[in-house]
Amino acid sequence: KAGVTQTPRYLIKTRGQQVTLSCSPISGHRSVSWYQQTPGQGLQFLFEYFSETQRNKGNFPGRFSGRQFSNSRSEMNVSTLELGDSALYLCASSSQGGNTEAFFGQGTRLTVV
Amino acid sequence: GQQLNQSPQSMFIQEGEDVSMNCTSSSIFNTWLWYKQDPGEGPVLLIALYKAGELTSNGRLTAQFGITRKDSFLNISASIPSDVGIYFCAGPRNSGNTPLVFGKGTRLSVIA
């Protein structure tokens, strides 16, 4: 059974640009959550999608958005990039979300210059 | 909101030693998850705990769900160099379909 796949692994963007990251969950999993990880703040929850609907949202500005497709694949988008958006972006897949176990992808390392 | 406090923040141990780390919260958790993260990689789930008092092992790793439901412990026996990494505890914020909240991690270094 394939694990969680995130693409791309690495990305360098310039301030003001936008970026789209992709996550393919484990087959059969319907919940995809996104996290931002930085050395100072640890793992911060961005949002969760379940069956194509955003079910939970963290405290991030509107520049961060996401969506989920009918095959459960998810994308997140960050517009008007800022230097502080440089981080490891992780997606986690679980069958139902909530109290069920979450499995992470390898992450996308975004560097904003 | 709910916070998970992990201690110690970092530790340096000799290869072969046993390791203990813990995670505490001011709120009750119904699930505790322990993850390990290697540099540049995503966290890997090590152990999941669902019941107060539960003790679960995964090879050299043993984790316990505290009786008060406000804490959890992870022990590693006979550490080896590949145990190096950051260990995170996590749990869902509330009951139902709420997202996981993570501790800030314990960074483990093993000296050969």
Interface residues (C-beta under 8 A of the other chain):
Chain A: V4 Q6 S31 S33 Y35 G42 L43 F45 E48 F50 R55 N56 G58 L88 L90 A92 Q96 G97 G98 N99 E101 A102 F103 F104 G105 Q106 G107 R109
Chain B: N30 T31 L33 Y35 G40 E41 G42 P43 V44 L45 A48 Y50 F88 A90 P92 S95 G96 N97 T98 P99 L100 V101 F102 G103 K104 G105
